[in-house]
Amino acid sequence: MKPALLIVMAAAAVISAQPIMTVEQAVSTALKNNFNIQIARNNAEIAENNTSLGTAGFLPRIDASAGKTLSNSKEKTTSPFSFGDRDTDQLTGRIDLNWTIFDGFSMFAANSRFMALAEAGKAQSRLQIENTVVSVLAAYFNVVSRQKLYSIARDNLALSRQRIEKEKIRKELGGVSSTDFLRSQVAFNADSAAFLQSSLSLKSAKNNFNRLLARDLKTPVTVSENILIPAVNRGENEWFELAMAKNAQLNAAKKSLRAAEKNITVSSAGYYPRLSVNGSYSYTDRTITNNSGDITTEADDRSVGLNLSFNIFNGLRDNTARQNAKLEARNRQLEVYNTELQIKAALEEKLINLDNRLKLLALEEQNASVAAQSFQLQKERYEMGTSTSLDFRDAQISLNRAQEAFIAAQYQARIAMLELEQLAGIIAIE
């Protein structure tokens, strides 16, 4: 056996000893580790943080300041009112309060808008997480498919190895021609190349799977041996109802529409007067030291005010802002309509695709079963010497193609079901 094949098969034996990762474990790992999911959750949390009353402008602003000043002055003058040479020690403190009581309902609308944006952020986060989970599941099922194809290629190689050894013995005994032996060697080389290519595809699939799980690419991956196709137990109307209620993309569009509608009220605030209250308190303690002694001054200053302002004209900027907000809301509404239309069309297409994939899966399963029976008959005949090596090889190739087609049909049917589940918004991401 070639050294490269020995290394590949030895590595496969080590990996097979690893514990099997289930679909649920794969999703759980992705939800914990995947960088896109972490970013999506952080963005949703940022939007949620913006829903505070302070962000919307409900709460007052309070500023405090304090200072300590030391100064020295040397002065020569004939004025009787001068302190002359002196040292000054001054301590100051101040607190200012500014609070907008009424701003044309802008703070109420802004608070509602931030809440709508937080909901939109959650919907966008779910959409991103959903897309990533679907990618993880697709990568998982791809590994399962590649693992099965790898097993087929390995079995084919073992079978071809037995055949070439048998043909070699028969040739040495004079039972077959050199042509049969050469044909078996060509078949062995072809199966060796197919096995190496299959192991390379499997490794690439595992690398992609580890990447989506945010793990080291060299982390061993052992998955389930089969792809389970869930039963389709919903009618077309139920699928449509689920999609209209739970589809992440549609929900994100609806939340964005709500935020845009709230922005119309925010943009209308300029048409109303603004009422605010302000107050301040300051304290000053100053000591001046000169040749005559100390002069001490203390001062407490308090003030409170109520301000009313109303913009009469600002170049029609308020009117422009309101018109633009209305147009933006209209765009968001059109996006909702467009998304609904796209989802309905995609859902109908996915339902047809899934039905065809399941029918094809049944045919390929039957074909693989027939090919296996045919191969078994040819194998028995070949071992008894009543069948040629060409007939045996043809049966082997037919079986190989039938098995590969069946595995591909399994994978495509599962992906079709996965796409349908995502459209309906029933992908589990918790």
LUMDRENDREN-636630 format. One record per residue (C-alpha): residue number from 1; x, y, z. Coordinates in Angstrom, 1 decimal, decimal comma. Layout:
ATOM    k      xx      yy      zz
ATOM  NUM       X       Y       Z
...
***
This chain:
ATOM    k      xx      yy      zz
ATOM    1     0,0     0,0     0,0
ATOM    2     1,2     3,5    -0,8
ATOM    3     2,6     5,5     2,2
ATOM    4     0,2     8,4     1,5
ATOM    5    -2,8     6,1     1,8
ATOM    6    -1,4     4,5     5,0
ATOM    7    -1,1     8,0     6,6
ATOM    8    -4,6     9,0     5,6
ATOM    9    -6,2     5,8     6,8
ATOM   10    -4,3     5,9    10,1
ATOM   11    -5,5     9,4    10,7
ATOM   12    -9,0     8,4    10,0
ATOM   13    -8,8     5,6    12,6
ATOM   14    -7,6     8,1    15,2
ATOM   15   -10,4    10,6    14,4
ATOM   16   -13,0     7,9    14,5
ATOM   17   -12,2     7,4    18,2
ATOM   18   -13,3    10,9    19,0
ATOM   19   -16,8    11,4    20,6
ATOM   20   -19,5    12,2    18,1
ATOM   21   -20,8    15,8    18,0
ATOM   22   -24,5    16,0    17,5
ATOM   23   -26,4    18,7    15,5
ATOM   24   -27,6    20,3    18,8
ATOM   25   -24,0    20,4    20,1
ATOM   26   -22,8    22,0    16,9
ATOM   27   -25,4    24,8    17,1
ATOM   28   -24,8    25,3    20,9
ATOM   29   -21,0    25,7    20,2
ATOM   30   -21,6    28,1    17,4
ATOM   31   -24,0    30,2    19,5
ATOM   32   -21,3    30,5    22,1
ATOM   33   -18,2    30,9    20,0
ATOM   34   -19,0    32,3    16,5
ATOM   35   -17,7    35,8    16,0
ATOM   36   -20,5    37,0    13,8
ATOM   37   -23,0    35,9    16,4
ATOM   38   -21,1    37,7    19,2
ATOM   39   -21,0    40,9    17,1
ATOM   40   -24,8    40,6    16,3
ATOM   41   -25,6    40,2    20,0
ATOM   42   -23,4    43,2    21,0
ATOM   43   -25,1    45,4    18,4
ATOM   44   -28,5    44,4    19,8
ATOM   45   -27,2    45,2    23,3
ATOM   46   -26,0    48,6    22,1
ATOM   47   -29,5    49,4    20,7
ATOM   48   -31,0    48,2    24,0
ATOM   49   -28,7    50,5    26,0
ATOM   50   -30,0    53,5    24,0
ATOM   51   -33,5    53,0    25,4
ATOM   52   -32,7    54,8    28,7
ATOM   53   -34,7    57,9    29,7
ATOM   54   -31,4    59,9    29,6
ATOM   55   -30,7    59,1    26,0
ATOM   56   -34,2    60,4    25,0
ATOM   57   -33,7    63,7    27,0
ATOM   58   -36,1    63,1    29,9
ATOM   59   -33,5    63,6    32,6
ATOM   60   -31,8    66,9    33,6
ATOM   61   -28,2    67,7    33,1
ATOM   62   -26,1    68,6    36,2
ATOM   63   -22,6    69,9    35,9
ATOM   64   -20,3    70,6    38,9
ATOM   65   -17,0    72,4    38,9
ATOM   66   -14,5    73,4    41,6
ATOM   67   -11,2    75,3    41,6
ATOM   68    -8,4    76,4    43,9
ATOM   69    -6,2    79,4    42,9
ATOM   70    -3,1    80,7    44,5
ATOM   71    -1,6    84,0    43,2
ATOM   72     1,1    86,5    44,2
ATOM   73     1,2    90,2    43,1
ATOM   74     3,8    92,9    43,7
ATOM   75     2,5    96,4    43,1
ATOM   76     4,0    99,9    43,6
ATOM   77     1,4   102,7    43,5
ATOM   78     0,5   105,9    45,3
ATOM   79    -3,2   105,1    45,2
ATOM   80    -4,8   104,8    48,7
ATOM   81    -7,1   102,1    47,4
ATOM   82    -4,5    99,6    46,4
ATOM   83    -3,6    96,5    48,4
ATOM   84     0,1    96,8    47,4
ATOM   85     2,0    93,5    47,5
ATOM   86    -0,4    90,7    48,2
ATOM   87    -1,0    86,9    48,2
ATOM   88    -4,4    85,6    47,1
ATOM   89    -5,9    82,2    48,1
ATOM   90    -9,2    81,6    46,4
ATOM   91   -11,5    78,5    46,5
ATOM   92   -14,5    78,2    44,1
ATOM   93   -17,3    75,7    43,6
ATOM   94   -20,3    75,7    41,2
ATOM   95   -23,2    73,5    40,3
ATOM   96   -25,4    74,1    37,3
ATOM   97   -28,7    72,4    36,4
ATOM   98   -30,4    72,5    33,0
ATOM   99   -33,6    70,6    32,4
ATOM  100   -35,8    70,6    29,3
ATOM  101   -39,4    70,2    30,5
ATOM  102   -41,1    70,3    27,1
ATOM  103   -39,5    70,1    23,7
ATOM  104   -42,5    69,5    21,4
ATOM  105   -43,0    65,9    22,5
ATOM  106   -39,6    65,1    20,9
ATOM  107   -38,3    63,3    24,0
ATOM  108   -41,4    61,0    24,1
ATOM  109   -41,1    60,3    20,4
ATOM  110   -37,3    59,8    20,7
ATOM  111   -37,8    57,3    23,5
ATOM  112   -40,4    55,4    21,5
ATOM  113   -38,0    55,5    18,5
ATOM  114   -35,1    54,2    20,5
ATOM  115   -37,3    51,3    21,8
ATOM  116   -38,3    50,6    18,2
ATOM  117   -34,7    50,6    17,2
ATOM  118   -33,9    48,2    20,0
ATOM  119   -36,5    45,9    18,7
ATOM  120   -35,2    46,3    15,2
ATOM  121   -31,7    45,5    16,6
ATOM  122   -33,0    42,3    18,1
ATOM  123   -34,6    41,3    14,9
ATOM  124   -31,4    42,1    12,9
ATOM  125   -29,5    40,2    15,5
ATOM  126   -31,8    37,2    15,2
ATOM  127   -31,4    37,3    11,4
ATOM  128   -27,6    37,3    11,6
ATOM  129   -27,6    34,5    14,2
ATOM  130   -30,1    32,6    12,1
ATOM  131   -28,0    32,9     9,0
ATOM  132   -24,9    31,7    10,9
ATOM  133   -26,8    28,8    12,5
ATOM  134   -28,0    27,7     9,0
ATOM  135   -24,4    27,9     7,7
ATOM  136   -23,3    25,8    10,7
ATOM  137   -26,0    23,2    10,1
ATOM  138   -25,2    23,1     6,3
ATOM  139   -21,5    22,7     7,1
ATOM  140   -22,3    19,9     9,6
ATOM  141   -24,4    18,0     7,1
ATOM  142   -21,7    18,5     4,5
ATOM  143   -19,2    16,9     6,8
ATOM  144   -21,6    14,0     7,3
ATOM  145   -21,9    13,6     3,5
ATOM  146   -18,2    13,8     2,9
ATOM  147   -17,6    11,3     5,7
ATOM  148   -20,0     8,8     4,0
ATOM  149   -18,3     9,5     0,6
ATOM  150   -15,0     8,9     2,3
ATOM  151   -16,1     5,6     3,6
ATOM  152   -17,3     4,5     0,2
ATOM  153   -14,0     5,5    -1,4
ATOM  154   -12,1     3,6     1,3
ATOM  155   -14,2     0,5     0,8
ATOM  156   -13,8     0,8    -3,0
ATOM  157   -10,0     1,0    -2,5
ATOM  158   -10,0    -2,1    -0,3
ATOM  159   -12,1    -3,9    -2,8
ATOM  160    -9,7    -3,0    -5,6
ATOM  161    -6,8    -4,0    -3,5
ATOM  162    -8,3    -7,5    -3,1
ATOM  163    -9,0    -7,6    -6,8
ATOM  164    -5,5    -6,7    -7,9
ATOM  165    -4,0    -9,3    -5,4
ATOM  166    -6,4   -12,0    -6,8
ATOM  167    -5,6   -11,1   -10,4
ATOM  168    -1,9   -11,2    -9,6
ATOM  169    -2,2   -14,7    -8,2
ATOM  170    -4,3   -15,9   -11,1
ATOM  171    -1,8   -14,4   -13,5
ATOM  172     1,0   -16,2   -11,9
ATOM  173    -0,9   -19,4   -12,1
ATOM  174    -1,7   -18,7   -15,7
ATOM  175    -5,4   -18,4   -15,2
ATOM  176    -5,8   -14,9   -16,6
ATOM  177    -4,0   -12,7   -19,2
ATOM  178    -1,8    -9,8   -18,4
ATOM  179    -4,6    -7,5   -19,7
ATOM  180    -6,9    -8,4   -16,8
ATOM  181    -4,0    -7,8   -14,3
ATOM  182    -3,3    -4,4   -15,9
ATOM  183    -7,0    -3,5   -15,8
ATOM  184    -7,1    -4,3   -12,1
ATOM  185    -4,0    -2,2   -11,5
ATOM  186    -5,6     0,7   -13,4
ATOM  187    -8,8     0,3   -11,3
ATOM  188    -6,7     0,3    -8,1
ATOM  189    -4,8     3,5    -9,1
ATOM  190    -8,1     5,2   -10,0
ATOM  191    -9,7     4,2    -6,7
ATOM  192    -6,5     5,4    -4,9
ATOM  193    -6,8     8,8    -6,5
ATOM  194   -10,5     8,9    -5,7
ATOM  195    -9,7     8,0    -2,0
ATOM  196    -7,1    10,7    -1,7
ATOM  197    -9,5    13,3    -3,3
ATOM  198   -12,3    12,2    -1,0
ATOM  199   -10,0    12,6     2,1
ATOM  200    -9,0    16,0     0,9
ATOM  201   -12,7    17,1     0,5
ATOM  202   -13,5    15,7     3,9
ATOM  203   -10,6    17,7     5,5
ATOM  204   -11,8    20,9     3,7
ATOM  205   -15,4    20,3     5,0
ATOM  206   -14,1    19,9     8,5
ATOM  207   -11,9    23,0     8,3
ATOM  208   -14,9    25,0     7,2
ATOM  209   -17,0    23,5    10,0
ATOM  210   -14,4    24,4    12,6
ATOM  211   -14,1    27,9    11,2
ATOM  212   -17,8    28,5    11,7
ATOM  213   -17,5    27,2    15,3
ATOM  214   -14,6    29,6    15,8
ATOM  215   -12,3    26,7    16,7
ATOM  216    -8,8    25,8    15,7
ATOM  217    -8,9    24,3    12,3
ATOM  218    -7,0    21,2    13,5
ATOM  219    -9,7    20,4    16,1
ATOM  220   -10,8    16,8    15,5
ATOM  221   -14,4    16,6    14,1
ATOM  222   -16,5    13,5    14,4
ATOM  223   -20,1    13,7    13,3
ATOM  224   -23,2    11,5    13,1
ATOM  225   -23,2     8,8    10,4
ATOM  226   -26,6     9,7     9,0
ATOM  227   -28,5    12,7     7,8
ATOM  228   -32,0    12,6     9,2
ATOM  229   -34,7    14,2     7,2
ATOM  230   -37,5    15,6     9,4
ATOM  231   -41,1    14,7     8,4
ATOM  232   -43,0    17,4     6,5
ATOM  233   -46,1    17,6     8,7
ATOM  234   -47,3    21,1     7,7
ATOM  235   -49,5    22,2     4,9
ATOM  236   -48,7    25,0     2,5
ATOM  237   -51,0    27,5     4,4
ATOM  238   -49,3    26,7     7,7
ATOM  239   -45,9    27,4     6,2
ATOM  240   -47,1    30,7     4,9
ATOM  241   -48,6    31,7     8,2
ATOM  242   -45,4    30,9    10,1
ATOM  243   -43,3    32,9     7,6
ATOM  244   -45,5    36,0     7,9
ATOM  245   -45,4    35,8    11,7
ATOM  246   -41,8    34,7    12,4
ATOM  247   -39,5    35,3     9,5
ATOM  248   -36,5    37,2    10,8
ATOM  249   -36,0    39,4     7,7
ATOM  250   -39,7    40,4     7,6
ATOM  251   -39,7    41,2    11,4
ATOM  252   -36,6    43,3    11,0
ATOM  253   -38,2    45,3     8,2
ATOM  254   -41,4    45,8    10,3
ATOM  255   -39,3    47,0    13,3
ATOM  256   -37,4    49,4    11,0
ATOM  257   -40,7    50,8     9,8
ATOM  258   -41,9    51,4    13,3
ATOM  259   -38,7    53,3    14,1
ATOM  260   -39,1    55,4    10,9
ATOM  261   -42,7    56,3    11,9
ATOM  262   -41,6    57,4    15,3
ATOM  263   -38,9    59,6    13,6
ATOM  264   -41,8    61,6    12,0
ATOM  265   -42,9    62,8    15,4
ATOM  266   -39,3    63,6    16,4
ATOM  267   -38,9    65,7    13,3
ATOM  268   -42,1    67,7    14,2
ATOM  269   -40,7    68,9    17,5
ATOM  270   -39,5    72,2    15,8
ATOM  271   -43,1    73,3    15,4
ATOM  272   -43,6    73,6    19,1
ATOM  273   -42,1    75,9    21,8
ATOM  274   -39,4    74,7    24,1
ATOM  275   -39,7    75,1    27,9
ATOM  276   -36,7    74,6    30,1
ATOM  277   -35,6    75,3    33,7
ATOM  278   -32,1    76,1    34,9
ATOM  279   -30,6    76,7    38,2
ATOM  280   -27,1    77,3    39,6
ATOM  281   -25,3    77,6    42,9
ATOM  282   -21,8    78,9    43,3
ATOM  283   -19,5    79,4    46,4
ATOM  284   -16,4    81,5    46,6
ATOM  285   -13,9    81,8    49,5
ATOM  286   -11,1    84,3    48,8
ATOM  287    -8,4    85,5    51,2
ATOM  288    -6,1    88,3    50,3
ATOM  289    -2,9    88,7    52,5
ATOM  290    -0,9    91,9    52,4
ATOM  291     1,1    94,1    54,8
ATOM  292    -2,1    95,2    56,6
ATOM  293    -3,3    91,7    57,3
ATOM  294    -5,9    89,3    55,9
ATOM  295    -9,0    90,4    53,9
ATOM  296   -11,5    87,5    53,7
ATOM  297   -14,4    87,3    51,3
ATOM  298   -17,1    84,6    51,2
ATOM  299   -19,9    84,6    48,6
ATOM  300   -22,9    82,3    48,0
ATOM  301   -24,7    82,8    44,7
ATOM  302   -28,0    81,1    43,8
ATOM  303   -30,1    81,5    40,7
ATOM  304   -33,1    79,8    39,1
ATOM  305   -34,7    80,5    35,8
ATOM  306   -37,5    79,4    33,4
ATOM  307   -36,9    79,8    29,7
ATOM  308   -39,5    79,6    26,9
ATOM  309   -38,3    79,7    23,3
ATOM  310   -40,0    79,3    20,0
ATOM  311   -38,4    79,2    16,6
ATOM  312   -40,3    81,5    14,1
ATOM  313   -38,3    80,7    11,0
ATOM  314   -35,2    78,6    10,3
ATOM  315   -35,1    78,4     6,6
ATOM  316   -37,8    75,8     6,4
ATOM  317   -35,4    73,2     7,8
ATOM  318   -38,1    71,7    10,1
ATOM  319   -40,5    71,3     7,2
ATOM  320   -37,7    69,6     5,1
ATOM  321   -36,9    67,3     8,0
ATOM  322   -40,5    66,3     8,4
ATOM  323   -41,0    65,6     4,7
ATOM  324   -37,8    63,5     4,6
ATOM  325   -38,9    61,5     7,7
ATOM  326   -42,2    60,8     6,0
ATOM  327   -40,4    59,7     2,8
ATOM  328   -38,1    57,5     4,9
ATOM  329   -41,1    55,9     6,6
ATOM  330   -42,7    55,3     3,2
ATOM  331   -39,5    53,6     2,0
ATOM  332   -39,5    51,3     5,1
ATOM  333   -43,2    50,5     4,3
ATOM  334   -42,3    49,6     0,7
ATOM  335   -39,5    47,4     2,1
ATOM  336   -42,0    45,5     4,2
ATOM  337   -44,2    45,0     1,2
ATOM  338   -41,3    43,9    -1,0
ATOM  339   -40,0    41,5     1,7
ATOM  340   -43,4    39,9     2,1
ATOM  341   -43,6    39,4    -1,6
ATOM  342   -40,1    37,9    -1,8
ATOM  343   -40,8    35,6     1,2
ATOM  344   -44,0    34,3    -0,4
ATOM  345   -42,3    33,7    -3,7
ATOM  346   -39,3    32,0    -2,0
ATOM  347   -41,5    29,9     0,2
ATOM  348   -43,5    28,6    -2,7
ATOM  349   -40,3    27,8    -4,6
ATOM  350   -38,8    26,1    -1,5
ATOM  351   -41,9    24,0    -1,0
ATOM  352   -41,8    22,8    -4,6
ATOM  353   -38,0    22,2    -4,3
ATOM  354   -38,4    20,2    -1,1
ATOM  355   -41,1    18,0    -2,6
ATOM  356   -38,9    17,3    -5,7
ATOM  357   -35,9    16,6    -3,5
ATOM  358   -37,8    14,1    -1,4
ATOM  359   -39,1    12,4    -4,5
ATOM  360   -35,6    12,3    -5,9
ATOM  361   -34,2    10,9    -2,6
ATOM  362   -36,7     8,0    -2,7
ATOM  363   -35,6     7,2    -6,3
ATOM  364   -31,9     7,4    -5,5
ATOM  365   -32,4     5,2    -2,4
ATOM  366   -34,1     2,6    -4,5
ATOM  367   -31,5     2,9    -7,2
ATOM  368   -28,7     2,5    -4,6
ATOM  369   -30,4    -0,7    -3,2
ATOM  370   -30,8    -2,2    -6,7
ATOM  371   -27,1    -1,3    -7,6
ATOM  372   -26,0    -3,0    -4,3
ATOM  373   -27,9    -6,2    -5,2
ATOM  374   -26,5    -6,2    -8,7
ATOM  375   -22,9    -5,7    -7,4
ATOM  376   -23,3    -8,5    -4,9
ATOM  377   -24,4   -10,9    -7,8
ATOM  378   -21,4    -9,8   -10,0
ATOM  379   -19,1   -10,2    -7,0
ATOM  380   -20,2   -13,7    -6,4
ATOM  381   -19,9   -14,6   -10,1
ATOM  382   -16,5   -13,0   -10,3
ATOM  383   -15,2   -15,0    -7,3
ATOM  384   -16,6   -18,2    -8,9
ATOM  385   -14,9   -17,3   -12,2
ATOM  386   -18,2   -17,1   -14,2
ATOM  387   -18,0   -13,3   -14,7
ATOM  388   -15,2   -11,2   -16,2
ATOM  389   -13,2    -8,5   -14,4
ATOM  390   -14,8    -5,9   -16,7
ATOM  391   -18,3    -6,9   -15,6
ATOM  392   -17,2    -6,8   -12,0
ATOM  393   -15,6    -3,3   -12,4
ATOM  394   -18,7    -2,0   -14,2
ATOM  395   -20,9    -3,2   -11,4
ATOM  396   -18,6    -1,6    -8,8
ATOM  397   -18,6     1,7   -10,7
ATOM  398   -22,4     1,6   -11,0
ATOM  399   -22,7     1,0    -7,3
ATOM  400   -20,3     3,7    -6,5
ATOM  401   -22,2     6,2    -8,6
ATOM  402   -25,6     5,1    -7,1
ATOM  403   -24,3     5,5    -3,6
ATOM  404   -22,8     8,9    -4,3
ATOM  405   -26,1    10,1    -5,9
ATOM  406   -28,1     8,8    -2,9
ATOM  407   -25,8    10,7    -0,5
ATOM  408   -26,0    13,9    -2,6
ATOM  409   -29,8    13,5    -2,6
ATOM  410   -29,9    13,2     1,2
ATOM  411   -27,8    16,3     1,6
ATOM  412   -29,8    18,3    -0,9
ATOM  413   -33,1    17,3     0,7
ATOM  414   -31,9    18,2     4,2
ATOM  415   -30,6    21,6     3,0
ATOM  416   -34,0    22,2     1,2
ATOM  417   -35,8    21,5     4,5
ATOM  418   -33,3    23,8     6,3
ATOM  419   -34,0    26,6     3,9
ATOM  420   -37,7    26,2     4,3
ATOM  421   -37,4    26,2     8,1
ATOM  422   -35,4    29,4     8,0
ATOM  423   -38,0    31,1     5,8
ATOM  424   -40,7    30,0     8,3
ATOM  425   -38,6    31,4    11,2
ATOM  426   -38,5    28,2    13,2
ATOM  427   -34,8    27,7    13,3
ATOM  428   -33,9    27,2    17,0
ATOM  429   -31,2    29,7    18,1
ATOM  430   -31,6    29,6    21,9
***
